[in-house]
Amino acid sequence: MNKAQLIEAVAKTTCTKKEAQMAVETVLEAIRNSLKKKDPVTISGFGTFRVKETKARMGRNPKTGEAIQIPAKKKIVFRASKELKSIIK
């Protein structure tokens, strides 16, 4: 499901397509803003989004075998709730 399909699904059950688009955009913006501040976002029954910081480390160029420095970075991780995991089993 992509964003347009999500908006369509929300519109079918609750309101007009324009209102559904506004609702979906608002929710996504709230999640973005929270993650930008490095606050985790927990949606009960769905899961948790959080920002994880990785440390700098040494790696290897697979083509040449040369050792290279991989810089530290931040990434977004998602951990599914027990309810969500039980649905897909």
C-alpha positions in Angstrom: 0.0 0.0 0.0 1.3 3.4 -0.9 0.3 6.8 0.4 -2.4 7.4 -2.2 -3.9 4.0 -1.4 -3.8 4.8 2.3 -5.7 8.0 1.7 -8.2 6.2 -0.4 -8.8 3.6 2.4 -9.3 6.3 5.0 -11.7 8.2 2.8 -13.8 5.1 2.2 -14.5 4.6 5.9 -14.5 8.1 7.4 -14.8 11.2 5.3 -14.1 12.8 1.9 -10.8 12.2 0.0 -9.6 15.7 0.7 -10.3 15.4 4.4 -8.6 12.0 4.5 -5.6 13.4 2.7 -5.3 16.2 5.3 -5.6 13.7 8.2 -3.0 11.4 6.8 -0.6 14.3 6.0 -1.1 15.6 9.6 -0.3 12.2 11.2 2.8 11.8 9.0 4.0 15.3 9.8 3.5 14.7 13.5 5.6 11.5 13.3 8.3 13.4 11.3 8.5 16.2 13.8 8.7 13.9 16.7 11.5 11.8 15.1 13.3 15.0 14.1 13.4 15.9 17.9 14.7 12.3 18.5 11.5 11.4 20.4 10.1 7.9 19.8 6.7 7.5 18.4 4.6 4.7 19.8 1.3 3.7 18.2 -0.5 1.2 20.5 -1.3 -2.0 18.6 1.0 -1.1 15.7 4.6 -0.4 16.9 7.3 2.1 17.7 9.4 4.3 15.5 12.6 5.7 16.9 15.9 7.2 15.9 19.0 5.1 16.4 22.5 6.4 16.2 25.2 4.1 14.8 28.9 4.5 15.7 31.6 5.0 13.2 33.3 1.8 12.2 35.8 0.2 9.9 34.5 -1.6 6.8 35.9 -3.1 3.6 35.4 -2.1 0.0 34.2 -5.4 -1.4 35.7 -4.7 -4.8 39.3 -3.9 -3.7 39.4 -5.3 -0.2 40.7 -1.9 1.0 39.8 -0.9 4.6 37.5 2.2 4.7 36.1 4.3 7.5 32.3 4.2 7.7 31.0 7.4 9.4 28.5 7.5 12.3 25.0 8.2 11.2 21.4 8.3 12.4 18.7 5.9 11.1 15.0 5.3 11.8 14.1 1.9 13.1 10.6 0.4 13.6 9.7 -2.3 16.1 6.3 -3.9 15.5 4.0 -4.5 18.4 3.0 -8.0 19.6 -0.5 -7.5 18.1 1.0 -6.6 14.7 3.4 -9.5 14.7 0.6 -11.9 15.6 -1.5 -10.8 12.6 1.3 -11.7 10.0 2.1 -15.1 11.4 
